[in-house]
Amino acid sequence: MSIDFDSLVPFFIMWGIPIFMVIRTYLKMNVDDRKSAKSDFKTPRFIFTIGFTIVGIFIAQIGSILRTEIVNTIGIIILAIGGMVSVVDTWRKNRFRSILISLLIMFAIYFLYG
């Protein structure tokens, strides 16, 4: 297993900055807001839409960095599942946004797998 060191810097920037901002914002919240955030993150809707999408992208990027095809494929499958659930969930409210989400997921899969 070889590591693609050229991909490490963008990976750490892309994941490090948002994680740092989320943790900093969470620490600034009061107790009631923290409980509300925790309960929102535990809902099935969040887990199967945003959660699967983010975890899928993360795993696919780890697979690309480690140059492991099976890990990359697993990440893309999880991303596709999260994208499909997001499209179905959004379709009821806004069809244009649902089509936009499906296009963005397809582009992400193309660039992650290619």
N, C-alpha and C positions, 0 to 999 in steps of 0.2 A: 504494500500500500504506500503510494507516494502522495505527498502533499503539494498542492499548487500554492506556493508562497505568494505569488502575484495576486491571488484572490483573497488573501487574508486581510489586507489593509481595507479594501472596500467592505468586506464582510464585517469587520469590527466597527467601522464607521457607521455602516447601515444599521447594525443591530445595537451598537453601544450607545449612540446618541438617543434614540427613542427609549431604550430601557432606562437610561439615566434620567431622562425627563419624566417618565412615568413614576419611577421610584421617588424622585424629588417632589413631584406633585402629590403623591400618596402620603408622604411624610408631612406635608403641610396641611393636609385635611384634618378636620376635627373628627371626633369619634363617630358621630352620626353619619357623616359623609363616607367614612371608611367602611362602616357596616353596609351602607347602601351600595358602595362600589363592589364589595365582596359578594353581596347577594345578586347584583347584576351579572357579575362574572360567572356565577354558578348556574345561571339559567340555561336550559337546553338550547334555547334560541342562540345565545351568544356562543356557546361551545360548538354547536354544529355549523355556524356561519363564520364568524370572525375567528374563532379558535382554531378550527380545522384549516382555514386558509393560512393563518399565520404559522401554525405548526408545520403545515405542508411546505411552505416556502422555506422555512428554516431548515427542515430536514433535507430538502432538495439542494439547498446551498451547501450544507455540510457534505452531502454526497458529491457535489461538484468539486469542492475543495479537496476532499480525500480521494477523488477520482475513483469512487466506488459506484458502479452503475446501479446496483440493486438498491442502495440507499437513496440515490437520486430518483429512481423509479417509484419507490415507496412514497417519497415526499411529494412527487407529482400526482400520484393517485390520491393522497390525502388532500392536496390542494384542489384537485378536480372535484372531489366529493364536497368539500366546503364551498366551492364555487357554485356547484349545482344547487345545493341547499340555499345558498344566498340568492340565486336567481329565482328559485321557486318562492322563497319568502318575500322577495321584493316585488315579484310579478303582481301580487294582489294590490299593492299600493301604487306603484309607478312602473309602467311597462317600459318606458324609455330608459330609466335607470337600470332596470333588469337586463335589458339588451346591452347597455354599456358595461355592466358588471361581467356579463358573459364574454364580451369582447376583450376586456382587460384580463380575465382569467386565461383566455386562449392565448393572448400575447405572452403572458407570464409563463405558461406551459411551453410555448415555442422557444422562448429565450432560455428557460431553465434546462430544457431537454436538448436543445441544439448545440 
